[in-house]
Amino acid sequence: SYMMSNLHITEKEKNNNDKYKIEIFNATQIPDITILDYLTRIVAYSNCSNECYISSYIHLKRLLVKGTLKLTRLNIHRLLLISIMVFSKFYDDDFYSNKHWGVVGGVNILELNKMEWAYLELIDYDVNVSTVEFVFYSNLFSVP
């Protein structure tokens, strides 16, 4: 009974935890690199499959539609990096270490590890995408 009540998470605690998971993606200042240049850098140094990019887009869109997060100039770079990194690990046989991703994205390894955990928590560790959804976005982006 006493122990059970300690395990119960209040709505306020949940909201504070979600707030932390979202704020962890905020950079201390707006990055100097454009989104296009940042994505070009990720593509050049990550060797990710198309599935990785499409699934990353789908999951970020899900978070936006649910209202879980809002994209800002402080968080967009890091959210893209982490999302692509997570799906690279899921889809690609050959994927890079977090240290490599940190160098590519300009994020220190400790922050990167925390962001990876927070992102997985935000998506409830559900990395699945339905075939219908995947095909729809593949066609939308004209990915063969």
N, C-alpha and C positions, 0 to 999 in steps of 0.2 A: 504494500500500500504506500508506505513512505517512499520506497525506492521507485515505485511505479509513477508516483506524482513527480518525481525529479526527472523522469524520462520524458514526461509530457512537454512538448515544445509549444510555447504560446505563440499566437499569431504575431505578436510584436517581435519576439525572438527570431521567428522565421523571416519576417520582413527585414530585420537588421542583418541577418545572415545573407539574404538575397542581395541587399544593398552592398554589403562587403564584396560579394562575388561579382557584382557589376562594377563597382568602383575600382577594383583591382586592375581593370583594363585601362584606366585613365593614365596617360602619360603626364609627367609634371609640366610639360609645355607642348604646344602644338608642334609636331615634327616638321622639319624643313622640307622633307621629301614629299612629293605629290603621291596620291594614291596610285596613279598609273605607274609612276616610276617605282614605287614600292612593290606593286604587284609584278612588274617586269623583273625586278630584282629577285623576288621569291621564285618566279618561274625559272629564271636563269640558274639559280643555285639550289633548287630543290628536287628537280627531276620527278615531279609528281605526275601521276596519271590524270587523265581527264575526269575520271570518277571522283578523284579527290577534290578537284575544284568545284564540280557540280554539287557534290554532297555538302561541301562547305557552304556554298551559296544557299542551298535548301535549308540547312540547319540555322544559319544566321537569319534567313527570312522567317523561319518559324518563330524564333525568339523575338523578332520585331513585331510580327503579327500578334503574338500572345501578349505583347506589351512588357515582356520581361526586361528588355533593354531598349535604349535609344542610341542610335549611332551619333557620335559627335566627332569633332575634329581632334579631340583628345584620345578617343578610344578606337576609332575605325582601323588604324594601322595594326594595333595589337590584336584586335578581334579577328581580323583577316589572317594574321600570322598564326594565331593559335588554332583557329578553325581549320586552316589548310594543313597545319602540322598534325593535328589529331586525325584527320582523314587520310593523311599520308601513311600514318602508322596502321590504320585500319585496312586500307586498300592495297598498298604497295608492298611488294615482297622486299624490296630494297629501300629502306628509309633511313634518314639521318638521325643522329643523336640530338638531344635537346641542346647540347652545347653548340652544334652546328647551326641549328635553327636560331639560337640566340645571336650568333654572329651575323647570320643572314638578316635577321630582323632588327638588330641593334638593341637587343634586350638582354640584361644580365641573366644568368642561368637561374638564380634564385627566384627572380620575378617571373621568368618563363615557366618554371615548375609550378608556382602558385597559380598562374593564369591557366595553365593546362588543367589543374585540378578544378578550379572555379568553373571553367568552360564545361568540363564533363559533368559537373554538378548541375549547371544551368540546363543542359540538355538531358538531364536524368540518365546519363550514361547510355543513352539510346542513340546509337550511330546508324541505325537502319534507315533506309530510304526505300519506299515501294518502287517496284519496276515501273509502274505507270507514271509516278512522279518523276523518276529519273529520266525516263524517255521524254516526257514533256519538256523538262528543262534542257536536256541534251539537244532536242530539236529547236527549242527557243534560242539556244546559243549556237546552233549549227555545228555541234560537235559530232563528228562521225562515230 
